[in-house]
């Protein structure tokens, strides 16, 4: 093994082999990991508005407005095969016309190395809570948090957190003049 | 190029996808990553899932996350997707007049992920001569 090219070839092949073994090792070593954690979710002032949804069918639909409290510490979840955590908060509810509705109200990206302690109080939802219709009043909605484990290599896991909460919307519409999320009424 | 066995096993027409546009740029779906997906009909799609879908008349599969889902009592479901790094949802990507995706538009659900391997595939696809060069070099050395 004397020529430059054959040495380069051997080095390259060895590097690829090492990387492949490491990748497979990282995948197998965390295959059975469950990534469970407990979180605390709170809801303040859930109200329902009735407005035209210009982003969808341009009809008058119900718009849910609420504030969130989120409290969790997810530093334990980052093992050597977790590159990024994608958190998402789902509001799930049933209406007379729809047997299942799921709307993501909030999400967050936490990269490895960033602080995974979250303490948010009275924040507005990141995305609008539009209903597919007009059935949010007096509706019992369940909020649950889940995270998408994005690995260095391997399965993309969706893990639901322990600690969901439910709330019931008011039975009357709130007009924009009477209440906004920031005013105290 | 993919073995037909893999297509049958995953029930997905495109079980292995190489990411070509790394617009999210947060460590997932970067340029050159490999995404493995399946498309079992019994598997339900829920909010938060990463799905692969094709716009009607489009030919490039897009891999984004489901953020809204409404299932009617008769079983028909409509989805809205959103790219993680984008500020707006995917309605601008859908065909004109289309507001929601249906189950038939979704051709896979993302299950696995391997980084960087796709770069080789992209390189070989872009420079067919590279194939020839590699074969000749390896043939000459060994």
Interface residues (C-beta under 8 A of the other chain):
Chain A: X3 X5 X6 X9 X23 X55 X56 X57 X83 X84 X86 X88 X90 X97 X98 X99 X100 X101 X102 X103 X104 X107 X109 X111 X127 X130 X132 X146 X148 X150 X151 X152 X153 X154 X155 X156 X158
Chain B: X26 X27 X28 X46 X47 X48 X49 X50 X65 X67 X68 X69 X70 X71 X72 X73 X78 X82 X84 X89 X91 X99 X110 X111 X112 X113 X114 X115 X137 X138 X140 X141 X142
